[in-house]
Amino acid sequence: MLPDWLAAAPVEKVETLGLYIHVPFCRRACHYCDFYFTPRASLMGDYAEALLREIDLYAPLLERFPIETVFLGGGTPSWLPIPLLERIFQRLYRFSSYQPDEVTIEANPEDITTENLRHWQGLGVTRVSVGIQSFSENVLQTLGRYHAPAVARQAVEKLASSFFDWNADLIFAVPGQSVESFLADVRFLIEAGAPHLSLYGLTIEERTVLHKKLQRGRFSPPNEDAYRTAYLEANALLQASGFIWYEISNYARPGRESLHNWRYWLRKPYLGLGPSAHSYLPHLRWANPRNLKAWVTTLGRDSFPVEFHEELTIEKQRMEVWLTQFRTRVGVMVAEVPGLSLAQQAALCQTLEAMAQQNLVEKIGAAFRLTPEGALLSDALILQLETAIERAPALHV
């Protein structure tokens, strides 16, 4: 039985469901990453048992809506032994609603082997997202990535010759990395036939090795000029090569966008399983604890391992629009921003028009979307938009 707060959620408009499974195991910590993980492979069996319990607990939800997409993220899902992956997928296949159009697994380059690709295909995986980050040995060392550039290139070759749809992640604006080196990585992947690329500018997050080094004066922050140049030149290169920009960090050849990630950006419902996973139904969010032991222990009592849940206020719903759909090629129409008075709509439209004059947004039909220049300033632009809304007369409830 679902918790009361979830059973009472308004799901009349829910048509399909996305499923995210967090696999919290990594061989070691990457210096830039603040996602939850543990290196203790000995706990993988306990994790799998608990995950099966969590799937069973959410059966009323999983049985009710067609499961359209699945994403195994981490952590390093590709490190999970095949027999444990088989048990997880076998449990999912019990649901008649489990007929996904896309199943993605995140992988490290060293795990892209012919044997693993064959097993993943047999389990129904259709897409592999590989964490390349760079083909430069020096950059990889700075980032705390321990695969060799040659291994990354071999992984790309294997994926390019496989049946899988696939994505490669790259990181730019790393101190010591030249713009030319980064663009060479992008060109290599274009020439290798990559159908999808995710390009992330380096950010220094708390709880990371790089943050500790920065605090101790042993690391320099990313250079803003290098960040801007790398982003804009990669954007131009990819679009000239036939890729479509469809979210601030994501580019795809026509028809090769990530269906699962579109769910996040268009605020479609998804269920998150595993420690630290988040879930979303219309106007409702909840999350699991960022702790494997706490998550396993709670599921051992056949209880839902939910650390918090909240109904989204109008203000939070509006922020969701800015942080998701506004960052995509779809853009946002003023009329679909929730909870605005006519005066606030007018103020918002006026502010967006002014941004368009500065080439920070562009108007596509009735929608406004970020330009490449605007994408670099998205946080500041969102603050301006919210300020314009707050200064105009609000709706009276």
ZAKE-857913 format. One record per residue (C-alpha): chain; residue number from 1; z, x, y. Coordinates in Angstrom, 2 decimals. Layout:
BEGIN
[A, NUM, [Z, X, Y]]
...
//
This chain:
BEGIN
[A, 1, [0.00, 0.00, 0.00]]
[A, 2, [-0.95, 1.32, 3.42]]
[A, 3, [1.74, 1.80, 6.08]]
[A, 4, [2.21, -1.25, 8.32]]
[A, 5, [0.83, 0.50, 11.40]]
[A, 6, [-2.36, 1.37, 9.50]]
[A, 7, [-2.72, -1.92, 7.62]]
[A, 8, [-2.60, -3.72, 10.97]]
[A, 9, [-5.31, -1.55, 12.57]]
[A, 10, [-8.31, -3.49, 13.92]]
[A, 11, [-11.17, -2.54, 11.59]]
[A, 12, [-13.57, -5.42, 12.22]]
[A, 13, [-16.14, -3.07, 13.76]]
[A, 14, [-15.76, -0.33, 11.13]]
[A, 15, [-18.96, -0.07, 9.08]]
[A, 16, [-18.68, 3.32, 7.37]]
[A, 17, [-16.13, 6.10, 6.98]]
[A, 18, [-16.30, 9.86, 7.20]]
[A, 19, [-13.99, 11.96, 5.03]]
[A, 20, [-12.59, 15.33, 6.10]]
[A, 21, [-10.69, 17.43, 3.55]]
[A, 22, [-8.75, 20.43, 4.85]]
[A, 23, [-8.55, 23.26, 2.34]]
[A, 24, [-5.84, 25.51, 3.83]]
[A, 25, [-6.48, 28.78, 2.02]]
[A, 26, [-7.82, 32.02, 3.48]]
[A, 27, [-7.76, 35.49, 2.02]]
[A, 28, [-6.52, 36.82, 5.35]]
[A, 29, [-6.18, 35.77, 8.99]]
[A, 30, [-9.18, 36.12, 11.27]]
[A, 31, [-7.96, 37.53, 14.57]]
[A, 32, [-9.33, 34.65, 16.68]]
[A, 33, [-8.54, 31.63, 14.50]]
[A, 34, [-5.58, 29.28, 15.00]]
[A, 35, [-6.46, 26.76, 12.28]]
[A, 36, [-3.73, 26.18, 9.72]]
[A, 37, [-4.01, 28.30, 6.56]]
[A, 38, [-2.04, 30.21, 3.93]]
[A, 39, [-3.17, 33.26, 1.90]]
[A, 40, [-1.13, 32.17, -1.14]]
[A, 41, [-3.78, 31.41, -3.76]]
[A, 42, [-0.96, 30.71, -6.25]]
[A, 43, [-0.43, 27.38, -4.44]]
[A, 44, [-3.97, 26.13, -4.97]]
[A, 45, [-3.02, 24.14, -8.06]]
[A, 46, [-0.15, 22.38, -6.25]]
[A, 47, [-2.50, 21.69, -3.34]]
[A, 48, [-5.09, 20.06, -5.60]]
[A, 49, [-2.48, 17.86, -7.32]]
[A, 50, [-1.12, 16.70, -3.96]]
[A, 51, [-4.62, 16.04, -2.63]]
[A, 52, [-5.38, 13.79, -5.59]]
[A, 53, [-2.20, 11.85, -4.79]]
[A, 54, [-3.23, 11.52, -1.17]]
[A, 55, [-6.67, 10.23, -2.19]]
[A, 56, [-4.99, 7.61, -4.39]]
[A, 57, [-2.63, 6.55, -1.60]]
[A, 58, [-5.58, 5.91, 0.71]]
[A, 59, [-7.52, 4.03, -1.98]]
[A, 60, [-7.28, 0.68, -0.09]]
[A, 61, [-9.09, 2.30, 2.84]]
[A, 62, [-11.52, 4.37, 0.78]]
[A, 63, [-12.51, 1.39, -1.34]]
[A, 64, [-13.10, -0.87, 1.64]]
[A, 65, [-15.76, 1.09, 3.54]]
[A, 66, [-18.79, 3.09, 2.39]]
[A, 67, [-18.06, 6.81, 2.64]]
[A, 68, [-21.01, 8.13, 4.63]]
[A, 69, [-20.13, 11.81, 5.08]]
[A, 70, [-17.74, 14.36, 3.58]]
[A, 71, [-16.72, 17.68, 5.10]]
[A, 72, [-14.60, 20.30, 3.32]]
[A, 73, [-13.22, 22.54, 6.06]]
[A, 74, [-10.53, 25.11, 6.34]]
[A, 75, [-9.33, 27.51, 5.73]]
[A, 76, [-11.95, 28.71, 3.28]]
[A, 77, [-12.99, 25.87, 0.95]]
[A, 78, [-15.46, 28.19, -0.79]]
[A, 79, [-12.48, 30.20, -2.08]]
[A, 80, [-11.14, 27.19, -4.01]]
[A, 81, [-11.90, 27.65, -7.74]]
[A, 82, [-14.67, 25.48, -9.14]]
[A, 83, [-12.37, 23.68, -11.67]]
[A, 84, [-10.15, 22.47, -8.79]]
[A, 85, [-13.16, 21.37, -6.75]]
[A, 86, [-14.40, 19.49, -9.81]]
[A, 87, [-11.12, 17.56, -10.07]]
[A, 88, [-11.29, 16.59, -6.40]]
[A, 89, [-14.87, 15.37, -6.59]]
[A, 90, [-14.27, 13.56, -9.88]]
[A, 91, [-11.51, 11.57, -8.17]]
[A, 92, [-13.80, 10.66, -5.28]]
[A, 93, [-16.61, 9.56, -7.60]]
[A, 94, [-14.28, 6.88, -8.98]]
[A, 95, [-14.80, 4.89, -5.79]]
[A, 96, [-17.89, 2.70, -5.73]]
[A, 97, [-17.92, 3.30, -1.98]]
[A, 98, [-18.47, 7.03, -2.54]]
[A, 99, [-22.21, 7.41, -1.92]]
[A, 100, [-22.32, 9.94, 0.94]]
[A, 101, [-25.50, 10.92, 2.75]]
[A, 102, [-24.09, 14.38, 3.49]]
[A, 103, [-21.43, 16.57, 1.84]]
[A, 104, [-20.64, 19.85, 3.61]]
[A, 105, [-18.56, 22.79, 2.42]]
[A, 106, [-17.52, 25.63, 4.71]]
[A, 107, [-17.99, 29.05, 3.16]]
[A, 108, [-17.46, 32.74, 3.77]]
[A, 109, [-20.52, 34.97, 3.25]]
[A, 110, [-18.93, 36.72, 0.25]]
[A, 111, [-18.66, 33.36, -1.54]]
[A, 112, [-22.38, 32.56, -1.24]]
[A, 113, [-23.32, 33.49, -4.78]]
[A, 114, [-25.98, 32.04, -7.04]]
[A, 115, [-23.26, 30.76, -9.39]]
[A, 116, [-21.27, 29.05, -6.62]]
[A, 117, [-24.38, 27.45, -5.12]]
[A, 118, [-25.28, 26.05, -8.53]]
[A, 119, [-21.78, 24.63, -9.07]]
[A, 120, [-21.59, 23.15, -5.57]]
[A, 121, [-24.95, 21.47, -6.06]]
[A, 122, [-23.70, 19.97, -9.31]]
[A, 123, [-20.70, 18.52, -7.49]]
[A, 124, [-22.92, 16.78, -4.96]]
[A, 125, [-22.61, 19.22, -2.05]]
[A, 126, [-25.72, 18.96, 0.13]]
[A, 127, [-24.88, 21.27, 3.04]]
[A, 128, [-23.20, 24.68, 3.44]]
[A, 129, [-21.73, 25.94, 6.71]]
[A, 130, [-21.33, 29.71, 6.56]]
[A, 131, [-19.09, 31.67, 8.91]]
[A, 132, [-21.31, 34.61, 9.83]]
[A, 133, [-19.82, 35.15, 13.34]]
[A, 134, [-21.82, 38.38, 13.82]]
[A, 135, [-24.07, 40.87, 12.05]]
[A, 136, [-22.45, 43.75, 13.94]]
[A, 137, [-19.82, 45.73, 12.05]]
[A, 138, [-17.92, 46.55, 15.26]]
[A, 139, [-17.81, 42.91, 16.37]]
[A, 140, [-16.70, 41.78, 12.91]]
[A, 141, [-13.86, 44.31, 13.01]]
[A, 142, [-12.77, 43.06, 16.44]]
[A, 143, [-12.73, 39.50, 15.12]]
[A, 144, [-10.85, 40.45, 11.96]]
[A, 145, [-13.74, 39.43, 9.71]]
[A, 146, [-13.89, 41.58, 6.61]]
[A, 147, [-17.32, 40.89, 5.17]]
[A, 148, [-19.97, 43.56, 5.69]]
[A, 149, [-23.10, 42.75, 7.74]]
[A, 150, [-25.21, 43.36, 4.62]]
[A, 151, [-23.24, 40.69, 2.74]]
[A, 152, [-23.83, 38.23, 5.59]]
[A, 153, [-27.57, 38.90, 5.50]]
[A, 154, [-27.63, 38.41, 1.73]]
[A, 155, [-25.79, 35.10, 2.14]]
[A, 156, [-28.41, 33.95, 4.64]]
[A, 157, [-31.22, 34.94, 2.27]]
[A, 158, [-29.62, 33.01, -0.60]]
[A, 159, [-29.14, 29.90, 1.52]]
[A, 160, [-32.65, 30.10, 2.94]]
[A, 161, [-34.09, 30.11, -0.59]]
[A, 162, [-31.79, 27.35, -1.88]]
[A, 163, [-32.16, 23.58, -1.72]]
[A, 164, [-29.17, 23.28, 0.61]]
[A, 165, [-29.18, 22.20, 4.19]]
[A, 166, [-27.13, 24.85, 5.98]]
[A, 167, [-25.53, 26.03, 9.18]]
[A, 168, [-24.49, 29.45, 10.43]]
[A, 169, [-21.64, 30.05, 12.91]]
[A, 170, [-21.90, 32.81, 15.50]]
[A, 171, [-19.38, 33.95, 18.14]]
[A, 172, [-20.40, 35.39, 21.49]]
[A, 173, [-18.69, 36.99, 24.51]]
[A, 174, [-16.62, 39.26, 22.26]]
[A, 175, [-15.42, 42.34, 24.19]]
[A, 176, [-17.62, 45.24, 23.13]]
[A, 177, [-20.47, 42.93, 22.09]]
[A, 178, [-23.60, 43.14, 24.23]]
[A, 179, [-25.65, 40.08, 25.09]]
[A, 180, [-28.64, 41.78, 23.48]]
[A, 181, [-26.73, 42.24, 20.20]]
[A, 182, [-25.75, 38.57, 20.15]]
[A, 183, [-29.29, 37.41, 20.88]]
[A, 184, [-30.56, 39.66, 18.09]]
[A, 185, [-28.23, 37.79, 15.70]]
[A, 186, [-29.64, 34.47, 16.93]]
[A, 187, [-33.22, 35.70, 16.47]]
[A, 188, [-32.48, 36.90, 12.93]]
[A, 189, [-31.22, 33.46, 11.96]]
[A, 190, [-34.15, 31.69, 13.61]]
[A, 191, [-36.58, 33.92, 11.70]]
[A, 192, [-34.61, 33.35, 8.48]]
[A, 193, [-35.30, 29.63, 8.85]]
[A, 194, [-31.77, 28.44, 9.68]]
[A, 195, [-31.92, 24.67, 10.21]]
[A, 196, [-28.72, 24.56, 12.27]]
[A, 197, [-26.70, 26.99, 14.38]]
[A, 198, [-23.22, 26.68, 15.92]]
[A, 199, [-22.58, 29.11, 18.78]]
[A, 200, [-19.00, 29.50, 19.95]]
[A, 201, [-17.85, 31.50, 22.95]]
[A, 202, [-14.74, 33.50, 22.13]]
[A, 203, [-11.54, 31.88, 23.34]]
[A, 204, [-8.11, 33.44, 22.98]]
[A, 205, [-5.84, 30.90, 21.32]]
[A, 206, [-2.08, 31.12, 20.98]]
[A, 207, [-0.76, 31.98, 17.51]]
[A, 208, [-3.64, 34.41, 16.97]]
[A, 209, [-3.80, 38.18, 16.56]]
[A, 210, [-6.05, 38.49, 19.62]]
[A, 211, [-3.53, 36.59, 21.76]]
[A, 212, [-0.77, 38.97, 20.70]]
[A, 213, [-3.00, 41.96, 21.47]]
[A, 214, [-3.87, 40.49, 24.86]]
[A, 215, [-0.19, 40.03, 25.71]]
[A, 216, [0.49, 43.65, 24.77]]
[A, 217, [-2.40, 44.94, 26.86]]
[A, 218, [-4.37, 46.04, 23.79]]
[A, 219, [-7.26, 43.62, 24.23]]
[A, 220, [-9.40, 42.49, 27.15]]
[A, 221, [-10.23, 38.82, 27.78]]
[A, 222, [-13.87, 37.73, 27.41]]
[A, 223, [-16.05, 38.61, 30.39]]
[A, 224, [-17.08, 35.42, 32.22]]
[A, 225, [-20.47, 36.78, 33.31]]
[A, 226, [-21.30, 37.92, 29.77]]
[A, 227, [-20.17, 34.54, 28.45]]
[A, 228, [-22.45, 32.68, 30.85]]
[A, 229, [-25.46, 34.94, 30.28]]
[A, 230, [-25.15, 34.84, 26.49]]
[A, 231, [-24.83, 31.05, 26.41]]
[A, 232, [-27.74, 30.34, 28.75]]
[A, 233, [-30.10, 32.87, 27.19]]
[A, 234, [-29.31, 31.68, 23.65]]
[A, 235, [-29.82, 28.09, 24.78]]
[A, 236, [-33.25, 28.94, 26.20]]
[A, 237, [-34.22, 30.99, 23.13]]
[A, 238, [-33.27, 28.24, 20.68]]
[A, 239, [-34.97, 25.45, 22.59]]
[A, 240, [-38.12, 27.58, 22.92]]
[A, 241, [-37.94, 28.05, 19.12]]
[A, 242, [-37.96, 24.30, 18.45]]
[A, 243, [-34.22, 23.69, 18.18]]
[A, 244, [-32.60, 20.67, 19.79]]
[A, 245, [-29.36, 21.12, 21.72]]
[A, 246, [-27.22, 18.18, 20.66]]
[A, 247, [-23.65, 19.23, 21.48]]
[A, 248, [-22.21, 21.97, 23.69]]
[A, 249, [-22.05, 24.47, 20.81]]
[A, 250, [-24.57, 23.05, 18.35]]
[A, 251, [-28.32, 23.33, 17.88]]
[A, 252, [-30.52, 21.98, 15.11]]
[A, 253, [-34.14, 21.74, 14.15]]
[A, 254, [-35.35, 18.12, 14.49]]
[A, 255, [-33.60, 15.88, 11.98]]
[A, 256, [-31.17, 18.58, 10.80]]
[A, 257, [-28.09, 17.70, 12.86]]
[A, 258, [-24.72, 17.47, 11.11]]
[A, 259, [-24.13, 13.80, 10.31]]
[A, 260, [-20.41, 14.37, 9.89]]
[A, 261, [-19.95, 16.09, 13.22]]
[A, 262, [-21.87, 13.30, 14.91]]
[A, 263, [-19.07, 11.00, 13.70]]
[A, 264, [-16.54, 12.98, 15.72]]
[A, 265, [-18.67, 13.12, 18.84]]
[A, 266, [-19.60, 9.42, 18.76]]
[A, 267, [-16.04, 8.41, 17.84]]
[A, 268, [-16.90, 6.86, 14.51]]
[A, 269, [-14.02, 6.37, 12.02]]
[A, 270, [-12.99, 9.18, 9.72]]
[A, 271, [-10.10, 9.89, 7.37]]
[A, 272, [-8.55, 13.36, 7.22]]
[A, 273, [-6.82, 14.60, 4.07]]
[A, 274, [-4.86, 17.80, 3.53]]
[A, 275, [-2.28, 19.63, 5.64]]
[A, 276, [-3.01, 19.52, 9.41]]
[A, 277, [-5.87, 17.03, 8.96]]
[A, 278, [-6.41, 14.36, 11.64]]
[A, 279, [-7.75, 10.82, 11.20]]
[A, 280, [-9.31, 8.25, 13.54]]
[A, 281, [-9.91, 4.51, 13.50]]
[A, 282, [-10.84, 2.60, 16.66]]
[A, 283, [-8.01, 3.20, 19.15]]
[A, 284, [-5.76, 4.78, 16.49]]
[A, 285, [-5.10, 8.42, 15.62]]
[A, 286, [-2.77, 10.07, 13.11]]
[A, 287, [-2.23, 13.54, 11.71]]
[A, 288, [-0.69, 15.33, 8.75]]
[A, 289, [1.89, 18.12, 9.12]]
[A, 290, [0.68, 21.68, 9.71]]
[A, 291, [2.66, 22.85, 6.73]]
[A, 292, [1.50, 22.96, 3.12]]
[A, 293, [4.99, 22.73, 1.63]]
[A, 294, [5.98, 19.72, 3.75]]
[A, 295, [2.69, 17.99, 2.96]]
[A, 296, [3.04, 18.61, -0.81]]
[A, 297, [6.71, 17.56, -0.85]]
[A, 298, [6.02, 14.26, 0.94]]
[A, 299, [3.17, 13.41, -1.42]]
[A, 300, [5.44, 14.27, -4.36]]
[A, 301, [7.49, 11.24, -3.27]]
[A, 302, [4.30, 9.12, -3.19]]
[A, 303, [4.71, 8.79, 0.57]]
[A, 304, [2.05, 9.16, 3.23]]
[A, 305, [2.34, 12.66, 4.75]]
[A, 306, [1.84, 11.50, 8.33]]
[A, 307, [3.51, 13.59, 11.02]]
[A, 308, [2.57, 11.29, 13.89]]
[A, 309, [0.43, 8.28, 14.69]]
[A, 310, [-0.47, 6.73, 18.02]]
[A, 311, [-2.43, 3.87, 19.51]]
[A, 312, [-4.74, 5.24, 22.15]]
[A, 313, [-4.12, 3.97, 25.65]]
[A, 314, [-7.06, 3.18, 27.92]]
[A, 315, [-6.56, 6.56, 29.60]]
[A, 316, [-6.65, 8.38, 26.24]]
[A, 317, [-9.69, 6.37, 25.12]]
[A, 318, [-11.46, 7.44, 28.29]]
[A, 319, [-10.56, 11.09, 27.72]]
[A, 320, [-11.95, 10.77, 24.19]]
[A, 321, [-15.28, 9.75, 25.72]]
[A, 322, [-15.33, 12.82, 27.98]]
[A, 323, [-14.28, 15.25, 25.25]]
[A, 324, [-16.74, 13.94, 22.67]]
[A, 325, [-19.81, 11.93, 23.66]]
[A, 326, [-20.13, 13.42, 27.17]]
[A, 327, [-20.54, 16.85, 25.53]]
[A, 328, [-23.62, 15.71, 23.56]]
[A, 329, [-27.27, 15.05, 24.31]]
[A, 330, [-26.53, 11.31, 24.12]]
[A, 331, [-24.41, 11.49, 27.25]]
[A, 332, [-22.35, 8.65, 28.71]]
[A, 333, [-23.26, 5.46, 30.54]]
[A, 334, [-20.80, 4.53, 33.28]]
[A, 335, [-20.60, 0.95, 32.00]]
[A, 336, [-19.31, 2.12, 28.59]]
[A, 337, [-16.40, 4.16, 29.96]]
[A, 338, [-13.38, 2.01, 29.01]]
[A, 339, [-10.99, 0.26, 31.38]]
[A, 340, [-12.72, 0.78, 34.72]]
[A, 341, [-12.77, -1.57, 37.68]]
[A, 342, [-16.02, -2.06, 39.58]]
[A, 343, [-14.67, 0.23, 42.30]]
[A, 344, [-13.89, 2.92, 39.71]]
[A, 345, [-17.34, 2.56, 38.17]]
[A, 346, [-18.89, 3.02, 41.59]]
[A, 347, [-16.76, 6.10, 42.31]]
[A, 348, [-17.60, 7.56, 38.90]]
[A, 349, [-21.32, 6.94, 39.39]]
[A, 350, [-21.23, 8.53, 42.84]]
[A, 351, [-19.48, 11.63, 41.47]]
[A, 352, [-21.96, 11.96, 38.59]]
[A, 353, [-24.90, 11.60, 40.99]]
[A, 354, [-23.44, 14.41, 43.11]]
[A, 355, [-23.12, 16.58, 39.99]]
[A, 356, [-26.76, 15.82, 39.18]]
[A, 357, [-27.75, 17.14, 42.60]]
[A, 358, [-26.05, 20.42, 41.64]]
[A, 359, [-27.89, 20.54, 38.29]]
[A, 360, [-24.60, 20.20, 36.40]]
[A, 361, [-25.54, 16.88, 34.79]]
[A, 362, [-28.84, 15.09, 34.32]]
[A, 363, [-29.61, 11.40, 34.15]]
[A, 364, [-31.43, 10.20, 31.04]]
[A, 365, [-32.13, 6.51, 31.43]]
[A, 366, [-28.76, 4.95, 32.27]]
[A, 367, [-26.76, 7.83, 30.77]]
[A, 368, [-25.48, 11.06, 32.29]]
[A, 369, [-25.29, 14.20, 30.18]]
[A, 370, [-24.40, 17.82, 30.78]]
[A, 371, [-27.02, 20.44, 31.59]]
[A, 372, [-26.58, 23.96, 30.15]]
[A, 373, [-25.03, 25.02, 33.48]]
[A, 374, [-22.74, 22.01, 33.37]]
[A, 375, [-21.74, 22.71, 29.78]]
[A, 376, [-20.20, 25.97, 30.95]]
[A, 377, [-18.03, 24.03, 33.40]]
[A, 378, [-17.31, 20.95, 31.30]]
[A, 379, [-13.52, 21.06, 31.58]]
[A, 380, [-13.66, 21.32, 35.38]]
[A, 381, [-16.26, 18.54, 35.59]]
[A, 382, [-14.14, 16.22, 33.45]]
[A, 383, [-11.19, 16.85, 35.79]]
[A, 384, [-13.37, 15.91, 38.77]]
[A, 385, [-14.51, 12.71, 37.06]]
[A, 386, [-10.96, 11.69, 36.20]]
[A, 387, [-9.84, 12.44, 39.77]]
[A, 388, [-12.61, 10.19, 41.16]]
[A, 389, [-11.50, 7.39, 38.84]]
[A, 390, [-7.81, 7.74, 39.73]]
[A, 391, [-8.51, 7.61, 43.46]]
[A, 392, [-10.43, 4.33, 43.28]]
[A, 393, [-8.74, 0.90, 43.00]]
[A, 394, [-7.92, 0.17, 39.36]]
[A, 395, [-8.11, -2.96, 37.26]]
[A, 396, [-5.11, -5.26, 37.51]]
[A, 397, [-3.81, -6.11, 34.03]]
//
